[in-house]
Amino acid sequence: MPERTVVIGSAQGLHARPAKIFVQEAARQPVRVLISAGGKAPVPAASILGVLALGAKQGAEVTLSAEGEQAERVLDELAGLLARDLDAEPDPA
């Protein structure tokens, strides 16, 4: 199963706003993505409650994993999203 490890770039970590942006993007993907951090069990990346429960702070490493035909592309895209400071970007909505 392909994986990516990425450092959280958002200044306040993966709190409500960056988590929402990440979860919405994960939910749009054609493959199921899991995310884990801090030794906690992986949770679905499309679950806002699961992602928030990880408590990932700025600088924390998280691991994304996915299986399927487009897994590599999806993991690259989502890892790039998490590495950015989503707190500093305008709301995409």
N, C-alpha and C positions, 0 to 999 in steps of 0.2 A: 504494500500500500504506500503510495507516494506521500511524503511529508514535507513540511516546511517549518522551520523554526524562525521566528521573527521577534524582534524587540518592539514593544509597544511604544509608539512615538507620541501619542497624545499627551499633552502637558499634565492632564489630570488623570491619566490612565484610561482604562476601558470602562468609564462611568456611563451614565444614561445616554448622553448625546452621541459620543463616538460608538458606543455599543449598538445603538439604534441604526446608525449608518451602516455599520459592519453587518448586522443581522439582516437588514433589508437586502443588502447586496448578496449575502450568502443564500438567502431564500430565493433569489432570482436564478441561481445557478442550476445547471442541468444534472449535477451530481450532489450527493449528500456529503457535507463537510462536517468534520468534528474538530473541536478546539479543546485544548487542555493547557493548564498552567499550574505551576507550583505543586506538582505531584498529585493534583486532583484528577479524578477520572474524567475522560473526555466527555464533552456534552455536544449536542447538535449546535452547529454554528448559526442555525436559523432560529434558535430559541433565545429570546431576550433574557428570560429569567436564568437560563443556564449560563449564558455569557456573563451576566452581571454577577452571578454567584462565584465565578472564578476569582473575582477581586483583583484583577490584573492592574497593577499600577504602572506609571511611566517607567520605562526601562526594564520591565519584567519580560521574560521570555515566554512566549506561548508557542505551542506546536499545533499546526493545522494538518489534518490528514483527510484524504478523500480517495475514493475508488471509482473507476469508470473511465470511459473513453476520453473525456476532457479534463480529467483530474489535474494533470500537470498545469494546464492553462489556468484553471480555476484557482488552484493553490497559489500560483504566481500573482494573479490579480488580487486575491484577498490578502496575501502577505504584504503586497505593496500598499494596500489600503491601511492595514494596521501599522505599518512603519511610519506613516505620515502623521503629522499633528492635526488631527481632525478638529480639535478645539479651535484652531487658528483659521480654519477654512469657513467660508460662508455656508449656511444651511442649504443643502441641495434641493430642498422641497420647494 
